[in-house]
């Protein structure tokens, strides 16, 4: 209620997991949409998919607070928007993963949920000019601390005591929202770092991240096949809305030399792209995720004379796969491409402790990890590290930085 009632136009809210921040923000947008006329409101998540899953589809979120009364509300399932008919106001769910799609509009109120996972340019270059120059609207920045969210931390510190700004830093042991039993369960079933980050809202340098040397390993650039070099291609096949990713590792130098990420409805086209990549890199070994989708593709590629090694993904094998990649990266035994999507997915990739105290690895809810899985598959059984001095020259580093 303190957040709800404060008149500040700009609110920076660092709240613990399960604090109810999404429900609070949704209801605030609904309240405002019933007060004014002819205005547009945005609920922005780090990705469009995350907004669709967490805000739009979750039965405890928008479906719970917006009753199915066609005389009051008009829902657009394609645009993920709700119109409040009596006020001619519209609330839209957006994704920050394509910032340019947010340009050209004039929202009156904006919620930036999990702001620490967004580019700061979303606020600085797109939303701020609209809110400050075109209208007298409002913006909320909400989330929990993450190592990659230092712009969120900076914004919070700068907003303290600033006119027309409200800040709140609330952890689970202060809020009274969770019962002592719930807090104790979380403490016992998470790593200390994850608990401190997610429930105590502490800014940790490493946090719950799995891969911690990502930037230090971005030392290479796309290159064509070299004579006498052996290549491995990790293939993570897209399922439903996921992407198919091909990650190419040079087994001779331990450099990632190519990556493709695409969504194609035609399995035949995907198969052709996989074959083309293998032929391009000296008939590379294809290590393909084996599942109901992958099995027929594997068989077809084998019929074409390509070297194919199925990789069956289970909870156990995925754990081994990821931990092998962690070890290679920690020891500096591989070098990565300067690819923005792969870098982002590596940095947000996390883990959770199950109630049986087993570790599971995955991307945060609503995010993708296809590039991570493809890279991990490519690096499985990569082999011994060649002579370190032959791996990276000054020219290599210069070209990577230029790329």
Buried (B, 14 or more C-beta within 10 A) or exposed (E): EEBEEEEBBBBBBBBBBBBEBBBBBBBBBBEBBEEBEEBBBBBBBBBBBBBBBBBBEBEEBBBEEBEEEEEBBEBEEEEBBBBBEEBEBBBBBBBBBEBEEBEEEEBBBBBBBBBBBBBBEBBEEBBBEBBEEEBEBBBBBBBBBBBBBBBBBEBBEEBEEEEEBBBBBBBBBEBEBBEEEEBEEBBEBBEEBBBBBBBBBBBBEEBBBBBBBBEEBBBBBBBEBBEEBBBBBBBBBBBEEBBBBBBBBBBBBBBBBBBBBEEBEEBEEBBEBBBEBBEBBBBBBBBBBBBEBBEEBBEBBBEEEBBBBBBEBEEEEBBEBBBBBBEBBEEBBBBBBBBEBBBBBBBBBBBBBEEEEEBEBBBBEBBBBBBBBBBBBBBBEBEEBBEEEEBBEEEBBEBBEEE
